[in-house]
Amino acid sequence: MNAATQAQDLAQPATNAGHFDVLIVGAGISGVGSAYHMKTQCPTKSYVVLECKESFGGTWHTHRYPGVRSDSDLYTFGYRFKPWMGKPIATAEEILSYMGEVIEENDLGQHIRYRHQITGAAWSTADNQWTVSATRLDTGERLRFTTNFLWMCQGYYNHDQGYLPEWPGMQDYQGQLIHAQTWPEDLKVEGKRVVVIGSGATAATVVPGLARLGAQVTMLQRSPTFFVSGRNSNDLANELRRLEIDPMWIHTIIRKKVLMDGAIFDRRSREEPDRVRNELLAGVRAQLGDDFPIEPHFTPRYRPWQQRVAFIPDGDMFEEIRKGNATVVTDEIDHFTADGIALKSGETLQADIVVAATGFRLSVLGEIPFSIDGQPLDFAQSVTYRGMMFTGVPNMAWVFGYFRASWTLRTDMVADFVCRLLNHMDEVGAQRVVPRLRPQEQDMPLGNWIEGDNFNPGYLMRDLHLLPKSGNTREWQHTQDYWGEKDEFPAIDLRDEVFDYNFRKP
């Protein structure tokens, strides 16, 4: 939707849906957490959460493939304010139950409006507010909200459509081709030959899930992923529970322990990548046995943590490979045939079903058309302030979590900052805040949102040009450094000249 179309959309008859101090976009893990912080840290402010789906959960609501589970431990992926009581790696159902408890226990449901599809957001400097247009998907009614502050919590990828490469001959394939992200509920796989294209966390979940349902599964990968396997249990947490320690204490202790272990692993991956690589491969060899060809199937070309290291709880994928229920093929697709996939090596994989576990389509701020005073807003022309605000964009924050640590860690930290900012604006009488480069930073070298040498999964590299730019100092970057940011965020000086405020007239 271009600026003219958006202006036309805003001019269409619509029901006034009310004015709110804060409008939160999305009722996934970020939106629900941010709503909690609004209630507890800004109790006098009005807020609404708009969600286009029929229920909360985001990823955990939309992803329905067999075995769908977290790829981060729930002691850190869970919220800091609500103890996690289950196994470290949780199923989608368990995560949804946890989120549902947060909503019920804090009476957040009254603030969430489901099936509300946002169609545009326009900022007016004259009014110091955003006008957000939306459509109720169940009735088709057009609505218009106004808000002082937009809190973007919709995630970073398109929930309705995954990334599906165009391979030659796809139209010739007579079997069923599906993307893992849009799994058909009635798909029958027992006794079927299933090829899963991909090698990341989704593939590592789908493969054992399908094998347990009776499919004969082949994981077809162009290049391998690093895997680490372990028991889906936390002995320290179990012992503390046996001692009847307060659940909140247990949650805090285990959270810090997991985070510290992760930070050590991250540091070692950068400082001694060869040693870490050998340790990871030794772990795979221990799971599969010395006779299994680790090369080329489990020897990635990149160093550890340039892409996510996928955790295999209880070694379930390796177990299915050992049993012969799943196999791994490392090759490239030449073309699809009527009954399978022809590989560049000359081998052909016959398949009744092909599952593309080929990643996400990046979605920058929900692909919502934004404008400021009638001019279309291109976020790629802005510079990010700490990965959560953007130069030239008033009264807006975005939750974009960590790649190497749990997403939700940043949800909590950004929420603390936003609530502190909102309360500060009330205290000083400010209606508007816009991040701006300081005078000495006007000629600062700019780069990509994140450098490819740091983290380079395909979904990010494909659409990196759509994301805001970064600068050459930590303030103007999404650093991926939880241990630094956990101390830096609370210390942000809201009176710094980075924050350009517009004050109410006396």
ChimeraX attribute file (.defattr): number of C-alpha atoms within 10 A of each C-alpha:
attribute: neighborCount
match mode: 1-to-1
recipient: residues
	/A:1	14
	/A:2	13
	/A:3	18
	/A:4	12
	/A:5	12
	/A:6	21
	/A:7	17
	/A:8	10
	/A:9	17
	/A:10	21
	/A:11	9
	/A:12	12
	/A:13	11
	/A:14	16
	/A:15	13
	/A:16	12
	/A:17	14
	/A:18	11
	/A:19	18
	/A:20	18
	/A:21	16
	/A:22	23
	/A:23	25
	/A:24	28
	/A:25	27
	/A:26	29
	/A:27	27
	/A:28	23
	/A:29	25
	/A:30	30
	/A:31	28
	/A:32	28
	/A:33	24
	/A:34	28
	/A:35	27
	/A:36	20
	/A:37	20
	/A:38	22
	/A:39	17
	/A:40	12
	/A:41	17
	/A:42	17
	/A:43	11
	/A:44	10
	/A:45	13
	/A:46	15
	/A:47	22
	/A:48	22
	/A:49	24
	/A:50	22
	/A:51	25
	/A:52	21
	/A:53	20
	/A:54	13
	/A:55	15
	/A:56	25
	/A:57	26
	/A:58	23
	/A:59	18
	/A:60	20
	/A:61	17
	/A:62	17
	/A:63	18
	/A:64	18
	/A:65	20
	/A:66	19
	/A:67	18
	/A:68	20
	/A:69	22
	/A:70	22
	/A:71	22
	/A:72	19
	/A:73	21
	/A:74	22
	/A:75	29
	/A:76	23
	/A:77	24
	/A:78	24
	/A:79	22
	/A:80	19
	/A:81	14
	/A:82	16
	/A:83	19
	/A:84	24
	/A:85	16
	/A:86	17
	/A:87	17
	/A:88	22
	/A:89	23
	/A:90	21
	/A:91	16
	/A:92	20
	/A:93	15
	/A:94	16
	/A:95	23
	/A:96	20
	/A:97	13
	/A:98	19
	/A:99	23
	/A:100	17
	/A:101	13
	/A:102	19
	/A:103	20
	/A:104	11
	/A:105	10
	/A:106	13
	/A:107	12
	/A:108	18
	/A:109	18
	/A:110	10
	/A:111	16
	/A:112	23
	/A:113	19
	/A:114	20
	/A:115	19
	/A:116	26
	/A:117	21
	/A:118	22
	/A:119	21
	/A:120	23
	/A:121	23
	/A:122	24
	/A:123	25
	/A:124	14
	/A:125	13
	/A:126	7
	/A:127	10
	/A:128	16
	/A:129	22
	/A:130	27
	/A:131	21
	/A:132	22
	/A:133	25
	/A:134	26
	/A:135	18
	/A:136	16
	/A:137	15
	/A:138	10
	/A:139	9
	/A:140	12
	/A:141	13
	/A:142	22
	/A:143	22
	/A:144	21
	/A:145	19
	/A:146	22
	/A:147	22
	/A:148	22
	/A:149	25
	/A:150	24
	/A:151	23
	/A:152	21
	/A:153	28
	/A:154	28
	/A:155	26
	/A:156	19
	/A:157	21
	/A:158	18
	/A:159	21
	/A:160	11
	/A:161	14
	/A:162	20
	/A:163	19
	/A:164	14
	/A:165	9
	/A:166	8
	/A:167	12
	/A:168	12
	/A:169	14
	/A:170	15
	/A:171	10
	/A:172	13
	/A:173	19
	/A:174	15
	/A:175	16
	/A:176	13
	/A:177	16
	/A:178	17
	/A:179	20
	/A:180	26
	/A:181	24
	/A:182	15
	/A:183	15
	/A:184	12
	/A:185	9
	/A:186	6
	/A:187	11
	/A:188	13
	/A:189	17
	/A:190	14
	/A:191	13
	/A:192	16
	/A:193	19
	/A:194	28
	/A:195	28
	/A:196	28
	/A:197	21
	/A:198	22
	/A:199	27
	/A:200	23
	/A:201	22
	/A:202	24
	/A:203	24
	/A:204	25
	/A:205	25
	/A:206	23
	/A:207	31
	/A:208	24
	/A:209	20
	/A:210	24
	/A:211	24
	/A:212	16
	/A:213	14
	/A:214	16
	/A:215	22
	/A:216	22
	/A:217	29
	/A:218	23
	/A:219	21
	/A:220	27
	/A:221	22
	/A:222	14
	/A:223	19
	/A:224	21
	/A:225	23
	/A:226	25
	/A:227	23
	/A:228	18
	/A:229	19
	/A:230	12
	/A:231	14
	/A:232	17
	/A:233	15
	/A:234	15
	/A:235	10
	/A:236	13
	/A:237	22
	/A:238	15
	/A:239	12
	/A:240	17
	/A:241	14
	/A:242	9
	/A:243	9
	/A:244	10
	/A:245	12
	/A:246	11
	/A:247	16
	/A:248	15
	/A:249	12
	/A:250	22
	/A:251	24
	/A:252	17
	/A:253	16
	/A:254	19
	/A:255	21
	/A:256	14
	/A:257	15
	/A:258	16
	/A:259	19
	/A:260	13
	/A:261	10
	/A:262	14
	/A:263	17
	/A:264	11
	/A:265	16
	/A:266	18
	/A:267	12
	/A:268	16
	/A:269	18
	/A:270	15
	/A:271	11
	/A:272	13
	/A:273	17
	/A:274	14
	/A:275	12
	/A:276	18
	/A:277	19
	/A:278	12
	/A:279	13
	/A:280	20
	/A:281	19
	/A:282	16
	/A:283	16
	/A:284	22
	/A:285	17
	/A:286	12
	/A:287	19
	/A:288	17
	/A:289	13
	/A:290	11
	/A:291	7
	/A:292	13
	/A:293	12
	/A:294	15
	/A:295	11
	/A:296	14
	/A:297	19
	/A:298	20
	/A:299	19
	/A:300	16
	/A:301	11
	/A:302	16
	/A:303	18
	/A:304	25
	/A:305	22
	/A:306	18
	/A:307	20
	/A:308	19
	/A:309	17
	/A:310	21
	/A:311	22
	/A:312	20
	/A:313	20
	/A:314	14
	/A:315	19
	/A:316	20
	/A:317	23
	/A:318	23
	/A:319	15
	/A:320	20
	/A:321	20
	/A:322	15
	/A:323	10
	/A:324	12
	/A:325	19
	/A:326	22
	/A:327	18
	/A:328	20
	/A:329	18
	/A:330	19
	/A:331	17
	/A:332	15
	/A:333	21
	/A:334	17
	/A:335	18
	/A:336	21
	/A:337	20
	/A:338	14
	/A:339	17
	/A:340	23
	/A:341	24
	/A:342	18
	/A:343	18
	/A:344	12
	/A:345	11
	/A:346	10
	/A:347	12
	/A:348	17
	/A:349	19
	/A:350	19
	/A:351	25
	/A:352	17
	/A:353	24
	/A:354	23
	/A:355	23
	/A:356	22
	/A:357	27
	/A:358	23
	/A:359	25
	/A:360	20
	/A:361	20
	/A:362	23
	/A:363	17
	/A:364	20
	/A:365	21
	/A:366	19
	/A:367	15
	/A:368	15
	/A:369	19
	/A:370	24
	/A:371	22
	/A:372	17
	/A:373	11
	/A:374	14
	/A:375	14
	/A:376	16
	/A:377	20
	/A:378	13
	/A:379	20
	/A:380	17
	/A:381	15
	/A:382	18
	/A:383	27
	/A:384	27
	/A:385	23
	/A:386	19
	/A:387	24
	/A:388	21
	/A:389	23
	/A:390	27
	/A:391	20
	/A:392	19
	/A:393	19
	/A:394	26
	/A:395	26
	/A:396	21
	/A:397	22
	/A:398	26
	/A:399	26
	/A:400	21
	/A:401	24
	/A:402	17
	/A:403	15
	/A:404	19
	/A:405	22
	/A:406	21
	/A:407	20
	/A:408	23
	/A:409	20
	/A:410	22
	/A:411	26
	/A:412	22
	/A:413	20
	/A:414	25
	/A:415	24
	/A:416	17
	/A:417	18
	/A:418	24
	/A:419	18
	/A:420	17
	/A:421	17
	/A:422	23
	/A:423	16
	/A:424	14
	/A:425	18
	/A:426	12
	/A:427	9
	/A:428	11
	/A:429	15
	/A:430	17
	/A:431	20
	/A:432	21
	/A:433	22
	/A:434	17
	/A:435	22
	/A:436	21
	/A:437	21
	/A:438	13
	/A:439	10
	/A:440	7
	/A:441	12
	/A:442	9
	/A:443	10
	/A:444	15
	/A:445	11
	/A:446	15
	/A:447	14
	/A:448	17
	/A:449	23
	/A:450	20
	/A:451	12
	/A:452	14
	/A:453	10
	/A:454	13
	/A:455	18
	/A:456	18
	/A:457	14
	/A:458	15
	/A:459	16
	/A:460	21
	/A:461	14
	/A:462	13
	/A:463	13
	/A:464	20
	/A:465	14
	/A:466	17
	/A:467	22
	/A:468	25
	/A:469	26
	/A:470	27
	/A:471	22
	/A:472	12
	/A:473	13
	/A:474	16
	/A:475	17
	/A:476	23
	/A:477	23
	/A:478	21
	/A:479	18
	/A:480	18
	/A:481	15
	/A:482	19
	/A:483	11
	/A:484	11
	/A:485	17
	/A:486	14
	/A:487	11
	/A:488	13
	/A:489	15
	/A:490	13
	/A:491	10
	/A:492	13
	/A:493	12
	/A:494	14
	/A:495	10
	/A:496	10
	/A:497	13
	/A:498	18
	/A:499	18
	/A:500	18
	/A:501	19
	/A:502	15
	/A:503	14
	/A:504	10
	/A:505	7
	/A:506	4
